[in-house]
């Protein structure tokens, strides 16, 4: 049966409570693509970027993921422009720990004074007094992890951060960080076609830690004509990318996919995936396809 992009809400994806006290609809929105080419500078169409954010919230999105390095700061400022003052149920997660020196150039810096500066700037750019979820964007190998997480813990104690998360980490790094502060989310590369982070997902699932898969729409060769994803998409009257999101949502109760886009039509298409229900058999078919 074909699904309509206009009458499906992100609410249909179910809910998860980040840190036990931040309930969100599980299908969120990732704001990286709101910037210019190479995740650098302003978008080609700033008005459309504002429309995308407004439309995502209209369609039930209550979880938006961004980072200080997207632009840098362009994404955060667009979120403020489009949505401030924020709806009471909206959770905005941002990240710090990657510096930018040009398009597609990302360099980890985890010095405590730098992380503190970036959190202060994110508070200003987002128009917030406290960031609900601040994630360490990358672990800086040149700085002890306890110093990086320790600074975020201090900011949390000062009331500037509500919850702390990590990005692109191993199970061992999560366990090390948890000795310093409560870790409520992990954001790693994960999708239907690339599942290297499966052990981390399993750990998050067993410890009720939110798992935020970035690059969630990748389908790879699974979407080729006549392939399992292509066949199931036709059966559901959907696109392969929508089934890839439906698969993620069914994979784990702690999964919070954050597909990103810079067009209203595409954000509607992504959120419509919340209306797709895969049978157990369909889920297994896709799970075993790689």
N, C-alpha and C positions, 0 to 999 in steps of 0.2 A: 504494500500500500504506500502510495506517495505521501510524503510529509510536507506540510506547508511551513515556510520560513517565518511567516508572520504571526502565527497563533500558538507558538511554542515558547514557553518560558524556561529560563535557566533553573527555575524552582523544580522543574520536573527531573532534574539530575540528582535530586536528593540533597541532603545537608550533612555538614561535618562541623564539629566545634573545634576550632583551632585553639590549642592550649586549654581546652575545657571550658572556655568562656567567650569565644568569638565564633558564633554560629554563622556559617556562610553556605550559600548554594554551591554545590561542588563544581559545577562548570563555571569557570571564571573567565577573565579577560587579561591577556598579557599585553602590556602597552609598549613593548620595545619597537614595534614597527610604525609607531606614530611619528618617528623622527625622519631625518633625511637619509639619503643613500649611505650605506656603511654605518648606520645607526649614529649618524653625525649631523649635527645642525638641525635646522628647522625643516618641517615637512614641505613637500611641494604644494600641498593644499591644506593650510592650517584650519580652514573652516570645516573641511571634511573630517579632519582629526577630531575636532570638537563634536561634530555630529556623531561620529563613531562612538565616542565615550558616552554621550547622552543616550544613544540608542541601546548600547549594551545594558545600561542601568534600567532603561525602560523595559527591556526584555528579561529582567529579573536577575541580572548579574549583581552579586553582592560582594565579590572578591576581585579586586584589581591588583595585578602585580606589575611593579615598575622597578626602576633602579636609578640611582644618581648618575650613572654612567651612560644612560640612554640620552644621547644628545651632545654633550652631557647636560643634564637637568631639563632638557627640552620636554621630555615625556612628563616629568613631575609637574612642570608649570602648565602644560596643556591640561592635565588632570584637574588642577586647581581652577583654571579658566573655565572648564566645561562643567564642573560638578560642585564647586564650593559655593555656598555652604553645603556640606555633604549630607546625604540622607543618613538617618540614624543607624541603618542596618548595613551601611557600606564599610567594608574593611579594605584599607589600602596597605599593601605590603610593598616595601621598597628595600633596596640593597645598597651596601657600600663595600668597597674593597677592591674595585677595579678602576684604574685610571685610564684616561684616553689622551692620545696625542695626535689623533687623526682618524679618518674613516677606517673601520674594521681593525683598529689597533687597540688591543686590550692588555693591560699590564697590572698584575696584582700588587697592591700596596696595603699591607695590614698593620702598619705602625699605629699604635694607639692614638697618637695625636692626630693622625690623618683621619682615622675612623671617626673620632669625635668631631672633627671639623665637618666631615661630610654629613653626619647625622644632624648637626646644627643647621647646615644648609638645606637638607631635605625637609626639616621641620618648617623652615621659612618658605621654601619653594612650594610645598604642598599646602601651606596654610594650616598647619596642625600644631597643637601643643604637645601631643604625644603620638608617636608612630606605633600603630597597633602591632605590626610585625616587621622587624628589621632583620634582614638576612645578611650574613657575611657572604659577599658575592663570590669570593674565592679565598681559599686559605693561602696566605703568603708564605712560601717556603723559607723566606729569609727572616721571618719573625715567629717566635714560639707561639703555638696555638693558644696557650693559656694567656698570653698577653693580648691577643686579638679578641678572644671571647671574653676575657676579663674586663676589657674596656667597655664592651657592650653591656656586660653585667653591671658595671658602674653607672652607665647611662640609664640602665633599667632601674637601678636603685634611686636614681635622681628623678625618676618619673618621666623621662624623655622617650623611653621605649617600653612598650607593654610586654611583648614577647620577642624571643630571639630564635632565628633559624639559621641554617647553613645551606651552602650551594656547592655542588660538585665535590662531594666528600665520600669517603669510604665508611664502612661500619665502624672501623677502628677509630676514625676521626670523630665520628658522632659520639662514641663512648668516651673518648678523651674529653670532648667538649662538655659532655654532660656532668663531668666531675667539677666543672666550673660554674655552669649555669644550666637551667632547664632549657632543653632544645625542643621546640614544638613543631618545627617544619624542616623538611629537606627538599631542596630543589636540584634535581639531577636530570641530565639528558636521558629521556626514556620515551619510547613510542612503540607502535606495533612492529615496526621493522628493525628496531635497534633496542635490545633489552639487556645491555651489559650491566645496568644498575639493578638487576633483579634481586641480588642479595640485600642491597640497601632498601629496596621496596619491601622485601620480606621482613626486614628488621623494623621498618616504620610501621608496617601492618600489625606486627605483634606487640609494638609498644604504643600504638595509637598516636603516632606522629604523622602529621600531614605530609604527604608526598606530592610534590608539585612538579610534574614532568614538563621540562621545557622542550621545545620542538615537538609538540605532541601530534602534529598532523602528518608526519612523515609516514609514507606507505611503501616506498621503494618498489621493488619488483612485484610485490604482492598485489598491486593495483593493475598490473598488465592485463590486457584484454584476454578474457577467458580464465584468468586466475581466480583464486578463491574470494578475494576482496571484491573484484569486479563483478563476479556472479552474485554475491550476497548484496552488493549495492543495488544491482538491477532488481533483485527480488524485493528490496525495501523501497524502491523508488528514491534512492538516496545517492549521494556521491561517496566515493571511497574514503575521502577525508572525514566525512560525517560518521561512517562506520568505524573508522579508526578511533574517533572520540568516544563512540558508544562502547567500543571494546575496552578502552581505558577505564571508563566509568564502571564497567562490570567487573573489571580485574580486581579492584580492591576498594574497600569502604573508605580508605584514607586518601584515595587518589583525588587530586584537585587539578584537572587539566586547565591550562590557561592559553587557549589558542589566541593568537594575535593577528591583527589585520589593520589595514589603513582605509578600508572601504566599508560603508554601511551595509551594502549588499552581502559582503562576505561575513560580517559579524552576525548578520541575521542567519546566514547559512550555517555558521558554526554553532550557534545557540540552538538551532533546530535539531541538532544531534541529540539534545536532551530528550527529544520525543521518540527516539529509536530504542526499541527494546530487543536485544539479541536473545535468542533462545540459548539454553545451555549447549545445545549441539552446535549452533552457529558460533558461539564463543570458542568452543573447543576446536572447531575447524580453523578459525583464524589463529588461535594460539599455537597450533601445530604446523602452521603453514611455512614458518621460516626454517 
